[in-house]
Amino acid sequence: MKKLTTSVLAVVLSSSFAVVSAQTVKDTTKTQDIEGVVVTALGIKRDEKSLSYSAQTVKASELNLTQNIDVKGAIAGKVAGVQINGQAGAKLGETGKLRLRGAISMLNDEDPLYVLDGVIVDPNTIDMDNLESINVLKGPNATALYGTRAQYGVVVMTLKKGSRNKVNVELNSTVNVDVIARTMKYQNQYGGGAAGEESMGVFEFDPAIHPASWAIFNGKNYVQGDNAYEDASWGAKLDGREYVPWYAWWTGSKEYGKTASYSPQPNNVKDFYDKALTMKNTISVSGGNDFFTGRVSFSNLDQNGITPYTYQKANFLSYNGNIKFSDRLSVETMFNYAFRKVRGEMDDTYGNQTTGSFNSWFNRDLNMSKLKEYQNLKNDAGYSASWNWWGPDYYGLGGIYQKPAFWLNPYYYMDKFDDTTRKQNYSFLVAPSYKLTKNLTARVAYSRTDNTGTRQYFMPFAISDQASGMQSGYMNFTNGFGIITDRRTEEVYDGRLNYTNKFDRIDLNVIVGANLTEQKRNYSSMTMDVWGKLQTLINPDVYTFSNSNVRINPTLIYNKKTYKSLYATVSAGYNDVFYLDLSARNDINSGYLNTDNSFFTYSLGGSLLVHNLFEKNSILTYFKVRAGYAKIASDLAVSATQPEYTYQASTVNGNVVAYQPLRYIDPNLKPSINDNFEAGADLKFFNNRLTFSGTFYNENKNDEPIPVTAPASSGYTSIFINSGVVNRKGVELSLSGDVIKTQDFSWNTSLNFAKNKTTIKRVAEGLNAINFGSSDDYVLTNIVQVEGEEWGQIVGNGYLYDANGNKVLKADGTYAMEIGKRFGSVLPEFTGGFFNSFTFKRFTLSAAIDFQKGGKFFSLSEMWADYTGLTEKTAQNGIRENGINVSGNTVDGTAVSTNLDAQSYFHQFYGNGLIEDYIHDASYIKLREVALNYQFNPVLFSNTGIQGMSVGVFVRNPWLISVSKDNIHRVDPSELANTFGENANLPSVRSMGVNIKMNF
């Protein structure tokens, strides 16, 4: 990868200053534009000049360049200190998570809170067409008013509003096509099998063991013996010879009896995925009068997945309004509704029937068009004719040997297995305000959020009948089903008084309030293990739980959590020069034990408007320095302090027995306390043409509750006590400006950069490390928090090196290992983004780039793909024929020089759990989105009722510009589904589309 350093920032900074300085500044800017209003915690609007902490707002014009339905992806690279851990585009309905300022907890790595017009919501329920702006609150200084819930930050979203004396109708229609962006780098020289050239043989028909229909194949090439069911690519050379393919053996095939060319299929994996169409249509109406202003919007989304037989269908309804009954009384209302239905199994896990095969166990000679054409083909025994079958030399044995070996045809599986999730979400707010006096306003509010998700899966007999797991075979599918429902609700009652006044040179803004929040969760799970061997339906495809051969024990969870809170915030300004900012909140949190569950949070800061100390000038328009200190208590999951029982079914009657809890909860358990110091400066030059902001922060998380191993004599396995200490510190820089601004052409640019380091200062007495809990499916690697090290160390087996830095060998020529080696943190060294918008007359071209330097990730897919001979490096430089020469010394200095065959060489890595070659640097530079829009001249639509019209074309994820050199398969580090890396990552998706907007 091209080296990323802070010199990138310096070049852009100096270039921007140079261009702007060269401009003749003629335009003027109103003071209110320079010192703007931003939406902060609890939906409170504040003057930017009064804030003692960093506040970076992204406006609608930058948010939704490419009509993205993903809030998180929309702000990626546009706000300093924000890192996206996204989800590959093939995963419908999920968007990964955001990290704000790296990580801070030893045991959790959660999303921030997402707040829509003051109501905490699920970000997946938001239609981006409805957002006016997003403000990201990143540290305790900014989030103190949210109390214990805000330890991971807050993303504040503001809806578009209606305007008085104006009615606007907007139609917004988008069509885009998703295609697979990239695959692994596969070899295309060798086909299926495990024995090289010996994998291929000449078929000899034997009427004693072979069906009579196979006599036609006598004397023809075929994949012989065990190699026929080998789902790896260590087979014969793909040289174009004629052979009998998997689909030609069966009399039901159109190509029965025919041969095919034994040739490479370089695009077979890419060919599996569809060119998927997405259509999104939105209509919104906004407007109002002196009595009422409001906006209502409805959107319909119809999205096909790139994985065959998958889709997402969604509807979004949004409303917000303000009724002004009098000069004193007004009522604010908001309603947001989303319904989503997602069909298809799309898990990023080893062994899934798509990427779990393509990236781990597959044959490079497979023609994907034949897999698609013959997805419903049956063999002569009536079972699915999979590409991965036991082969002619076993078929005559009958039983499981007439069924697929390890894998079904992926088209067949995705079609037949019905896995559907439905999510219904709504949020609403009613908030009347009454102006008691000229300076004092009272506001009460009630809001409710209801998120309900139901997953239903049905494994049909059509699939389970092909599986041999219950007959001592290898494929485990059973006829069964499951229903999982998870409903989470939150009700908030809030009341506040807001006092504003100006006393000579003093501006005063005071808010005091009380808040009652009640959360409930109802979870039920009635599921059959359809990927196991024991549980199945007695009568095929009769989907009732009483039809199960094994009694189904349901899982039911009900819990309730309350926050009782008092809060206050004071902002006092003197002479428009100095501002003091104080916020405080006290939460009584039922998640903790009742002995002590009242926690105080506060922030104290100040800002100095240096520019107001000097005579006004057109060069330095605005200069604010700010600093603040805050303490915030951390939240705790309601289940953390509840007893953890173990359960076991009785061998006598099948009843479930609960045993003593294994975790002891310290009765004096308290939340960890995050204390943070933050300081920075905000500058604006040339009448707001150029803006710069810089922030430094230093935050400690003290006494984090963690489970510590208990002595065996106690009867517990762990004790949950306050113990851990974590520190994070960093800097955030952002620069934006109108570099060029003329009548016909303008160039607006913004650049942000953030550097963060999170260090584990203390784990517990007598304990210097604790497992974070993120590991691949084979537990070859773990994320471990190690005292004195950076957060999130990847730990596993690595190479053993001698004193001279050479790899140590074993006597057989394979590598010796260092057990439990640390490979570095998953967190990046720095992150950033670069946004540009160019306007020429009525054309606007916008593009967003984000980048990241450092961090590590583990690729399980790559390890298995090497093991099975799928990758380029397993076939390069003639190593399949000549082997690999290995020389060096053993740990005692004995010289070793030997030749390992390629298969043995690459098998050693998984065989010994040697993962070092599969730990990669997570650096990248990515062009995330590009959009070109044209705004038509309104004169063209005179007398038509159309007030405005624009058309645009866009591309999402067009170019992964650069990754680190060791990331040879160009895995996108911004789309890793797991903290440690990837298990069987679904593919990245590139989207190209057209958007039309009309205003009436």
N, C-alpha and C positions, 0 to 999 in steps of 0.2 A: 504494500500500500504506500502511496505517496505520503511522506511524513507530514502529519498534521501538527502544527505548532502554533503558538500565539502570534507568529509572524503573519499568519493568514489574517488575523484580526488587525494587526498593525497596518498591513497593506491597504485593506478596505477603509480603515479609519482615515489614513493619510490621504487616500484618493478622494474620499467624500469631502473632507475639509478643503482639499485643493480645488475641487470643482465648484463647491459652493462659494468659496472665497472669491473665485474669479467672476462670479455672477454680479451683475448690477442689481442690487436689491431695491425694488420699487414698491412692492406690495406691503401693506400693513396688516397687522393682525390684532384683533380685539383682545383685550386682557382676559376676557372670559374664555377665549379659545386657548390661550396660553396656560392659564391656571384653571383647568377644566374640572368637571365634576365626575367622580367615579363611584361605582356601586361597590360597597365594601361588605363586611360581615353583617348578617341579619338583614341584608337588603338595604342597609342604611346608605344614603347618598352623602358623600363627603367632598369638600373641596380638596382637590389634589394637593394644593399648597399646604394644607393642614396635616397631612399624613406624615408620620414619623417612620414609616416603613416603605419598602419597595412595593409599587403597584404598577403592573403592566397589563394594559387592556388591549385586546384584539378586537377590532371592529368587524362588522359584517362583511365589508368589502374584501377583507383578507381571509375571513373564516371559511367561506363556502365557495372557493374558486371553482371546484370541480364537482359541485353538487354532491358532496360526500354525505353519507348518512351517519358518519362516525365522528362524534364530538372530540374524542381523544386524538384521532388522526388529524383533525382539522387544526388543532393548536400545536401539533408536533413541529418543532423547529422555529416556532414563532414567539416563544416566551423563554427568557433565560432561566436556566435551572430546571427545565422540564425535560424528562427523558421518557420516551414511549417504549414500553415493552409490549408490542402489539401482538396481534394474532394474524397468521397468514390469511390472505384474502379468500382462500378456499373454504375457510371456516365461517359459515354463515351465522349471523346473529350474535357474534361475540367479537369484542374489540380489544382484548388485552387490558393492560392497566398503564397508569402514569406513575412515574416517580417524580416527586418534587424535592429537589435538593438531595438526591441520593436516598439512602435508607437511614433509619434511626433506631429501629427496634431489632433486638437480637432474634426474636421469634416470629415477627410478622413483617410483611412487605406489602402493605395494602394500598388500595386506591385512595385518593383524597375524597372528601365529601363533594358531592355535586349539588349545587343549590340553584333552583330556577325561581326567580322572582321571590326569594325568601323561603322557598319550600325545598327541603332535601328530597332529591329524586334519583331514580335510576337513569344514568346518562344514555342508556340504550333506548329510552322512551322519547328522546328529543329529536324533533325534526329540525335539521339545521336551517331550513328556510325561514324558521320563525325567530331565530336569534338575532338580536341587535348587536350584542357584544358579549365577550367573556373576559372576566378579570380573575387572575390567578393569585390567590393568597398563599404564600409559600411557607411562612414561618410563624412561630408563636406570637410574635409582635403583631402580625396581621390577623391572626385567627383566635385571639384570646377570648373574644366575645362568644365564640362557639363552645368554649369550655373544653371538657374532657374529650369531646368527639372529634376535635380538629387536629389531632396529633400528626396526621399525614397531610395536612393542608386542606384548602378549600378551593374549588373551582366555581366561581359565581357567574351564572348565566342570566342574561337579561333579555326578555322577550321584546320583540318589536311592538310598538304601541300605535294606537290610532291618533289622528290629529283633528283638532277642532275645525269646523267649517270646511271640511274637505272629506270627500268619499273617494276611496281608491279601491279598485278591484284589480287583483293581479293573478294572472294565469302563468304557471311555471311548469314547463314540460321538459323532461330529460329522458334521453335514450342513450344507453351506453352498452358496450360489449366488453366482457371480461375474457381475457385469454391468459393462459399460463405464461408466467414471465421467464422461468428458467427451471431446469432440472439438474440433477447431479451430473457430473462428467463421467459418462459410462464408457466402458471399452466396447468395441465393436468388432473384435477379432475372433472371439471364441463363444460357443453356444452352451446349451444346457448339458449338465453332466458333472462328474467328479473325477474322471479318469483320463482327461485329455483326449488324445486320439483314440484310446481304447473305449471311450464312451460310445463310439459309433461302431456298428457291426452290420453283418449281412443276415437278413432274416431267413431262417430255415423253418418252413412250415411243418408242424407235427400234428397230424390229425388227432393224436391221442390227448393233446392238451390244448390245442388251439381251435377256435370256432372255424367251421368250414368256410365261412366268408373270408377268412384270412389267407386262404390258399393263393389268392391273387397277388399277395405281397411276397411270395417266395423269391428269394434272390435279390431283394431290394434293400437298400440301406435303411437303417432305423437306429434309434437310440436304444442301446441294449442294456439288459440286466438292471442293476440298481440305479444306473444313471438315468433311467426313464423317469423315476420319481424324484430325482435329485433337483431341488429347487435352487440350484446354484449355477454359476456359469464358468465352471472349470472343465468344460467339455471340449469337443473336437473343434478344429479350426473351421471358421465359417468361410468355406471356399467355393460355395455355389453348387456343390454336388447335389444330385437328386436323392431325396430320402422321403420316407413316409411320415408326414406331420401328424400331430395328435388328433386332428379332426377327420383324417381320411380313413381311419380304421373302422368307422361305424357306418352301417348300412343306411342309417337315417341321414347321413350327410350328403349334400349335393356333390361333394368331391370324394366320395367313397372310392377307394381303389386308386386314387391319383397320387402322384408324387409332387413335391414342391422343391424349390431351390433352397438349400441350406445356406442362407445368406444372412448378413447382419441386418438388424432393424434399428437403425440409429435413433429414430424418433418415436419408438413404440410407446414409451412412457408419456411423452408429450401428446401423442395422438389419442391417448385415453381420455384426456380432459376436453370438455366441450368449449366451444366459443359461446359464452353464455350471455343472454340478453337480459338487461334490466330496464324497466320502464318506471318512471316516477312522475306523477302528476299532482300538482298542488294548485288549489284555488284559495285565495285569501281576500277578505273584505275588511277594510278598516275605515275609520272616520269618526265623526261625532259632531257635537254642537256644544253649546255652553252647559248643557245638562249632562251629557254622556259622551265619553270617548271610548272606543274599543276596537278590537281586532279579532277576527275569527278566521281560522285556517283549517283546511282539510287536505290531507295528502294520502295518496295511495301508492304503495310500492309493490312491484311484482318483479322479483329477482330470481333468475335461474342460477343455480350453482354451476361452477365449471366441472364439478364431479357429477357424472351422470346420475339422474334420478333424484337430485337434490334441488331444493328451492326454498326461498323465503318470501312470504306474502305478509304485508303489513299495512295497517291504516293508522294514521295519526290525526288527532283532532286537538286543536289548541284554541283557547279563548282567553283574552284578558280585557278587562274594562275598568273604567272608573266612573262612578255615578256621583255627580255633584248636586246634592239636594239643596244646599244653600252655601253661602260663603263660609259657613262654619262646618257643615257636615258633608262628608264624602265617603264613599265606600269603594274600596279596591277589591276586585274579584279576579280570580285566575282559575282556569281548568285546563288540564293537560291529560290526554288519553292516548294510549297506544295499544294496539293488538298486533301480535306477531305470531306467525306460524312458520316453523322451520322443519323441513323434512329431510332426513338423511343422516346416517352415521358418519361423522366427520371428525373422529377423535385423533388427536396428535399422540398416538400411542403405538409402541412396537406391536406388530402383529395385526394391526387393522388391515382390512381387505384391499386397501388401495396403496397408500404410501408405505404402509407396513410391509407390503410385499415388494413394491417397485424399488424401494430403497434398501431392501434387506435380502429378500429371497425371490429371485426372478431369473428368467432366461433371456439372454440378449438376442436370441433368434426368434422370439415370439412376434408374430405379425398381429398387431392390435386390431386391424380390420377384421381378421378372422375370429378373434375373441369376441368382437362385437356381433359379427354375423352369426356365430354359432353359440351365442350365450344361452340358448335354450335347448341345445343339442343334447340328446340322450344317447348313452352307449347302448349296446345291444342287450345289456342286462336291465336297462330301464333307469339307470342312474345318470346324474349329470356328467357330461363328458368334459371334464376339466382338462386344461393344459397340463396340470400337475396330477398325473395319474400313475398308477403303479407300473404300467407298461405291459407289453405283450408277454414278457417272460413270467409275470405273476398273475395276469388276469385269469388264466385257466384254473387257478387255485380257488376261485370263487370268494364268497364272503366279503370281507373288507377290501380285498384286492380288486373288486369290481367298482369300488367307490373312489372318489378323489383321495389323494394321499394327504396333502397338507393345506392346499388352497383350492377354493372354488374359483370359477371364472368370475372376475370382479364385477362385470356387468350383471351377471346372474344374481350375485349377492346384493348389490345395491338396489336392484329392482325388487327383489323378493322381501328383503328385510325392511319392515316398516318401523322407523324410529322417528317419532314426531314430537316436537315440543311446541306447546302453545303458551304464550305469555300475554297476560292482560294487566295493564298498569294504568292507574289513574291517580292524579293529584289535583287537589283543589284548595283554594284559599279564599276566605272572606275576611276582609279587614276594614271595618269602619273607623274613620278618624273624625275627631271633633275638636274644633279650635275653641278651647276654653277661654282664652284671652288672645290678644294680638300676638303674644310671644309663647304661649303655652298650648300645646296640642296633645290630646290623648288619643291613643290608638289601641284597639283590641283586635285580635286576629285568631281565627281558628283555621287550621289546615289539616288535611288528611291525605296520606299517601297509602295506596293499596297496590302491592305487587304480588301477583299470583302466577305461578308457573306450573304447568302440568306436562310431564313427559310420559309418553306411552310408547312402549315398544312391543312388537309382535314378531317372534321368530317362527315362521311357518314350518309346517311339516315338509314343504317342498325343499327347504334347506336342511333341516335336521335329518331327513331321510338320506341325505348324501354323506352325513358325518359318520365316522367310524369310532368316535371316542368311547361310546358306551359298549363297543364290541372289541375293546383293547386296541383300537386304532389311535390315530394321532389327531384327528380333527374333532374338536369339541363344539358341537351345536346341538341344543335340544329344543324340541317344540315347546314353546312357552311364551310368557309375556310378563309385563310389569307396568305398574302405574305409580308414579311418584308425583306428589303434589306438595308444593311449598308456597305458603302464603305469608307474607310479611306486611304488617300494617304499622303505621305511625300516625298518631294524633298529637297535635301541638296546640296548646292554649297559651296565648301570649298577650301581655298587656304592657304598655309603656307610656311614659310621659316624655315629651320632647320640648325642651325650653331653649329658645334662641333669642339673643338680644345683643345689642351693641351699646356699650357704655363708653362714650367718648372714643378712646383709642382701643378699647378692649372689645373683641368679638367673643361671644360665649355661646357654646352649643352643648347642652346637657341632655342626656337620655338616661332614664332609669326605667327598669322594667322587671317583670317576673315572667317565668316560663315554666309550663308543665308539659313534659313530653312523655308519651306512653307508647312503647313499642310492644308488639305481639308477634309471635311466630307460631304458625300451625303447620306442621310437617307430617306427612304420612307417606309411607313407602310399603307397597305390597308388590313384591317382585319375585320372579323366578330366575334362577341362575341359568340363563339360556346359553352361556358360554362354558358351562361345566359339564359334568357327566352323569349327575345323579337325579336331577329334577326334570320331570317332563310331564306333558299332558297325557292323561290316560286315553281320552278320545281325541284324536288329532284335530287340531285347529278349533277346538271348542274352548273359547277363551273365558273360562270361569275358574276361579281359584279352587273351587271344590273339585275340579277335574284334575288337580295336580296329584301325582303319585306320592309326593312328600308334602306334609302339612306346611303351609306357608305361615311364618311368624311375622306379623307386621311390625314395622318400626313407626312409632308415634312420638312426636316431640311437640310439646307445647311449653312455651316460656313467655315471660312478660318482664319488661324492664322499664323503669321509670327514671326520669331526671326531673328533679325539682330545683329550679334555678332562680337566682336573683342576679341581675347584671346592671352595670352602669358604664357609661362612657362620657368623658368630658373632653371637649376640645376648646381651648382658650387661646385666642390670638391677640397679640399686642402690636398695635400700630401697623398691621399688615407686614410685620417683620419677623416676629417670634411667635411660634405656636407650641403649646403644651398639649400633649395627647395622653389621656389616661383611660384605660379600660379595666374593668374588674368583673368577675363572675364567680358565683359560688354555686356548685352543683352538689345536690344530694343524689348519689348514684346508687341505685339498687343492685347494680352488678357486683358491688363489694359487700362484704359481710356487714351486718347491721351495727357491729361494735364501733365502727368509725367509717362512715361513708359520705362524709361531707368534705368537699375539697374546694379550695380557693385558687382561682386563676387570675392573673393580672398582667397588664403590660403598661409601661411608662416610657414615653418618648417625647422628643422635642424636635422642632425643625426651625431653621433660620433662613429667611429669604434674603440672601445676601444682596441680590440685585436691587432691592428696595432701599439699601443703604447708600446707593450711589445714584447719580443723575441718570435718567433713562437714556439708553442708546440703542442703536439698531444692530449692534454686534452681539453683546451679551444681553439677551432679552430676559432670561430667567436663570437664577442660580440658587438652588436650595441645598443646604446640608442638613442631614437628619441623623438621629441616633435614638436607640431605644433598648430597653431591657424588658424581658417578659418571662413569666413562669406559667406553665400550663400542665395540668395533671392529665395523665393518660386514661383512656377509656379501657374497659375490660369486657370481653364477651360474657354474656350472662351465664354461659355454660362453664366458664373457667372456675367459678367457685362452687359449682354444684358437684355432688359426689359422682365419681366415675365408677360405675359398677361393671363387673364382668359377668357375662351370661353364658350359660351352657345348657343344652337340651338334655333332659333326663334320659338315661338309657332304658328306663323302665316304661315310662308312658309318653315320652316326647315333650313333656311340659318344660318350659324354660325356667331355669333356676338362676337367681341373681346372687352373686357373692359379694363379700366385703369390698368397699371401694379401695382402689389401689393407690390413690393420691391423697395425701394429707394436706389440707389447706391451713396455712398459718392464720390463726384467729386475728392476728394483728396486721393482716395483709393490707397494704395501702397501694395507691397507684404510683407509678414512677412519676417523677417531676422533671419536665423538660425546662431548663432555663437557657435563655438565648439572648445574646447581645448582638445587635445589628446596627450597622452604621453605613451611611452612603451619601451620595450627592446626585442631584438631578440638574442638568444644565440645558438651556435652549438658546440657540444662536440665530442671528439674522431673522428676527421677527418670526420665530418658531419654524424656520426652515430646517434647522438641524437640532436634534435632541440627543442628549447623551445621559445615561444613567449608570451608576456603579454602586454595588452593594457588597459589603463584607459581613459575614455572620459567623458566629461561634456558638454552637448549641451542645448542651450536655443532657443526656437522658439518664437520670440517676435512680438507682434502686428499682430497676425493672423487675417485675415479678417473673420468675423463671422456675421450672421444676428441677429440683436438685435430688440426685439419687439418695434414697433413704437407706439406713442400715437394715439388713434382713430381719433383725430381731424386732423391729418396729411393727412388722406386719404390713408395711406399705412399700411400694416400689419407688415413690418419689414424694418430695415435700415441695409445695408451692410457696415460695418465700420471696421477699424483696431482696435483690442481690445485684443484678447487672448494672453496669455503667457503660454508656456508649457516648462518643463524641463525634460530632461532625462540624466541619468548618469549610468555608469556601468563599468564592467571589462570583458575582454575577455582573456582567457588563452588557449594555445594549446601546445601540446607535441607530438612529433613523433620521431620514431627512428627505426633503424635496431637492434632489441634487440639481435638476434642471426643471425650470418652470416657465414656459413661454406660452403664447396664445395657442400654438398648434401642437406643441410637444412638451411632455413632462416625464420626469423619471423620479419615482419614489422608491427608496430603498431602506431596508432595516437589517441589522445584523445583531445577533446576540451570542454571547459566549458565557459559559459557566464552568467553573472548576470546583469540585467538591471532593472531600476526603472524609470517610466515615471510619472511625477506629474503635475497636472493642477495648475498652479500658479495664474492665473487670467482669469476670463471669460469676464466680462464687468462691467462697473460702474452700480451699482444697480442690478446686476445679478450674482448669484453665481453658476449657473448650466445651462447647455445647452444639449439638446438631440442630441446624435450622429446620430440617425436615423436607428438603427438596432433593429428590434423587431420581435417576433414570429407572426404567422398568427392571433392569438387571442389577441395580444397586452397585454399579461399578464406580459411581462417583457420588459424593455427598456434598452439600453445602454446610460448612462448619464455621461457627463463630469462635475465633481463637484470640485469646487475650494478647494484646499488644499488636495484633494484625488488623489489616483492613477488613471491613465487613464483607461477609459472603465469600469465604475461601473455598475454592473447589479442591476437594481432597480425594485422592485415589492412588492407585499404584503407578509409579513412574520408573524411568530408567535409573539404574544404579550407575553412578559415575566414579571413576578412580580419582586419585589426587591430581592427575593431569587433565581432568575434564573429559576423559574418554569413557564411552559406554562399556560397562563390564559384561562379559559373556559367560554363559554356562558352558560346560564341557561339550554339549551337543550343538553349540553354535547359536542357540536362542539367547535372548537378552535376560540378564539378571535384573531384579527389581528392587526398588526402594518402596516399602509398604507405607501407605498413609502419607504420601507426598502432597505438599501444598503447591498448587499451581497458580495462585493469585486470586484476586477478587473479581467477582462478576460485575462490580461497579466500574463505570468508565472513569478515566482520568479527567476528561472534560467533554462537554457537549455544546452544541450550538446550532444556529440556523441562519439562513441568509434569504431574505425575501426581496423581490424586485417587481415593480410594476411600471410599465412603459405605456404611455398614452400618446397616440398620434392622431390628431383630429378625432374621429369617432371610433378608432380602434384602440383596444387596451390589451396588452400582453402582460400576463403575470406569471411568476414562477417562484416556487419555494424549494429551498435546499435545506436539508438538515444533516448534521455530521456528529460523529462521536469518535473519540480517541481512547483506546484502551478498554479494559474489562476482558473477561475470559468467558468462554462457553464450551460445553462438551457436546459432541455430535455422536449419538448412538447410531444413527443411520449410517454414517460414514464407516464406523467400526464394522458393522455387519456387512456393509456393501464391499468392504475390502475382504472380509472373511469369505464371502460367497463369490468373489471374483467378478463383481459387477463393474468396478471402477477402472479408470484408465491406468492407474499406476500398477494394477495387478497384471497388466499385459504389455507393458512398455519394454523396449530394448531387448526383446527376445527372451525375457526371463522365464516364460512358460516352458520353453524348450531347453534353455541353458542353465536355469536355476540362478540363485543369488549367492555370490561369494561373500562370506562373512569371516572376518578376521579380527583378532584382538586378544585380550587377556581375561582370564577368570579373576575372581576376587583375590585369589592367592598368588596371582602373577603368572599362572601357567598360560602359555601361548595357545591360541585356538585359531585354526584356519580350516574352514570347511565350506562345502557348497550345499545350501539348502534349496530344495525345490520350492517354487513360488507358493504353492498351496500351504506347505508346512510353515513357510516364513510368515505368511499373513494370518494363518490360523493361531499363531502364538499370542496375538494381541488379545483377542477375546478369551482364548483358552487360559491365559494367565491374568486376565483383568488388567492388562497393561494399557492404560488409556492415554499416556502422554502425547502420542501422535495425534490424538483426537480432541485435544484441548486447543482452542484457537483464540486468537486475538479478535475482539468484537469491534474493532475500529471500522468505520465506514463513512463514505460521503454519498448522499442519495439525493437525486432530483425527485422530490416527492410528488409535485404536481405542476402542471403547466396549463394555462387557460388563455384563449384568445377570444375576445368579445368585440362585437360591433354594435354600436348604438345607432339606430336609424334616426334620421332627421324627423322630428314630429310633424313637420310641414307635409310630409308624404301622407299623413293620416288625417289631415284636416277634414272635418265633417264626417268622420267615421266613428267617432267616440273613442278611438284609441289615442291615449295620451303619450304613450311611449312603447317602444318595442326594441328588444335586443336579441341577438343570436350569438351563440358561442360554441366553440369546440374546445375540448379539454382532454388531457391525459393524466391519469393517476399512476404513480409508480413507473414512470417511463424509463428511468435509467438508474441503476445501481452503479454509480460512477466509479467507486473504488472501495475495495475491502482489503484487509491485511493479506500479505503474501501467503501466509500459511492457511488461510481460509480458501482452499483450492476449489471447493465446490460452490463458492460464492453464495453461501447461506446469508440471508439478510439478517444482520444482528438486531434490527429493530422489529423483527417479526418472530422472535423466539417465544414459544408458548410457555416455557418453564423457566424458573429462576436459574437452573443449572445449564440450560441450553435447549436441545431438541431431542425428542424420542423417535419420532418418525414424522418430521414436520410436514404438514400439508404445504402444497406449493404456493409461492408468491403469485399474485395476480396483477396483471396490467390491464387498466381500463381505458377505453377510448369512447368518447361520447359527444353528443350534441345537446345543447340546451337552448330553449326559446322562452323568453319572458315577454308578456304583454301586460300593459297597464291601461285601465279604462277609467 
